[in-house]
Amino acid sequence: MFTLTLLPFFLLLLALTITAPLSTSASHPLLRETVHDLLNQYGLPKGLIPDSVAGYTPVGSDGSFEVVLKKPCYVQFSDLVYYDRKITGKISYGKITDLSGIQAKKLFVWVPITGISADESGGTIEFEVGFLSEKLPANQFDQIPTCKGKGCGHHHHHRKALPDEILMDGVLAQVGSRLM
């Protein structure tokens, strides 16, 4: 009786093992599919996550996921965006909620992006920051961006605090509450 209940699980595992090599990606031969492929499958542009992915967990039954980058880094879109080493959230078709690990620089303040949604008919991607949001053209995220170290090419003589250090100091929380 015990082995019969485990049989479907083993058959599924066997099926996954047999089909896995058929869908290998040339750039990541060890991963069955890249996280960028996964974004496309969920109706989101692949360029929302930079190129320095070290690994990711498969999407859970509740849509939860985790992406681990090789190291924290920055990408310059229309705003400078900071990616923490670990990015988590919940994904469903055309939408990411409960997002953590991505921040955008608005004026002089780093703000956490808490959600992302795609409007395919309008060709836009909406980034949520608490109850505020900003829509950008989706084609800005067609290409997978290259993650850069601190400063994104700007030379600073004094080390600036990283967004996560600012968050830990509680400065962002205080500034954010005054803005909203």
JOCORHU-V538857 format. One record per pair of residues at least 24 apart in sequence whose C-alpha atoms are under 10 Angstrom apart, sorted by sequence separation. I is the first residue (numbers start at 1). GAP is how many residues later the second one is. If there is no record, write none. Layout:
[[I/GAP] [I/GAP]]
This chain:
[[31/24] [50/24] [64/24] [65/24] [66/24] [79/24] [80/24] [81/24] [91/24] [93/24] [94/24] [95/24] [31/25] [50/25] [64/25] [65/25] [79/25] [80/25] [81/25] [89/25] [90/25] [91/25] [92/25] [93/25] [94/25] [104/25] [49/26] [63/26] [64/26] [65/26] [78/26] [79/26] [80/26] [89/26] [91/26] [94/26] [103/26] [63/27] [64/27] [77/27] [78/27] [79/27] [62/28] [63/28] [64/28] [74/28] [76/28] [79/28] [82/28] [61/29] [62/29] [63/29] [72/29] [73/29] [74/29] [75/29] [76/29] [81/29] [82/29] [99/29] [56/30] [59/30] [60/30] [62/30] [63/30] [72/30] [74/30] [80/30] [81/30] [82/30] [95/30] [99/30] [35/31] [54/31] [55/31] [56/31] [57/31] [59/31] [60/31] [65/31] [81/31] [94/31] [95/31] [96/31] [97/31] [35/32] [53/32] [54/32] [56/32] [59/32] [64/32] [81/32] [96/32] [50/33] [52/33] [53/33] [59/33] [63/33] [64/33] [66/33] [68/33] [49/34] [63/34] [64/34] [65/34] [66/34] [67/34] [64/35] [66/35] [49/38] [130/46] [44/47] [44/48] [132/48] [42/49] [43/49] [44/49] [45/49] [131/49] [42/50] [43/50] [44/50] [130/50] [41/51] [42/51] [43/51] [44/51] [112/51] [39/52] [41/52] [42/52] [43/52] [44/52] [110/52] [111/52] [112/52] [38/53] [39/53] [40/53] [41/53] [42/53] [49/53] [110/53] [39/54] [40/54] [42/54] [109/54] [110/54] [39/55] [112/55] [39/56] [110/56] [111/56] [39/57] [109/57] [110/57] [78/58] [105/58] [104/59] [103/60] [112/60] [102/61] [103/61] [110/61] [111/61] [78/62] [101/62] [102/62] [109/62] [110/62] [111/62] [77/63] [101/63] [109/63] [77/64] [83/64] [111/64] [112/64] [82/65] [83/65] [110/65] [111/65] [81/66] [82/66] [109/66] [110/66] [82/67] [109/67] [48/68] [77/68] [82/68] [76/69] [75/70] [76/70] [74/71] [75/71] [76/71] [80/71] [81/71] [44/72] [74/72] [75/72] [76/72] [80/72] [44/73] [45/73] [73/73] [74/73] [75/73] [43/74] [44/74] [73/74] [74/74] [75/74] [43/75] [44/75] [72/75] [73/75] [74/75] [75/75] [76/75] [42/76] [43/76] [44/76] [71/76] [72/76] [73/76] [74/76] [75/76] [76/76] [43/77] [48/77] [70/77] [71/77] [72/77] [73/77] [74/77] [75/77] [76/77] [69/78] [71/78] [72/78] [73/78] [74/78] [84/78] [73/79] [84/79] [45/80] [82/80] [83/80] [84/80] [44/81] [82/81] [83/81] [82/82] [73/89] [48/90] [72/90] [47/91] [50/91] [47/92] [48/92] [49/92] [51/92] [52/92] [72/92] [45/93] [47/93] [48/93] [50/93] [51/93] [52/93] [44/94] [45/94] [47/94] [48/94] [49/94] [50/94] [51/94] [52/94] [53/94] [45/95] [46/95] [47/95] [48/95] [49/95] [50/95] [51/95] [52/95] [45/96] [46/96] [47/96] [48/96] [49/96] [50/96] [51/96] [52/96] [44/97] [45/97] [46/97] [47/97] [48/97] [49/97] [50/97] [51/97] [44/98] [45/98] [46/98] [47/98] [49/98] [50/98] [45/99] [46/99] [47/99] [40/102] [36/107] [36/108]]
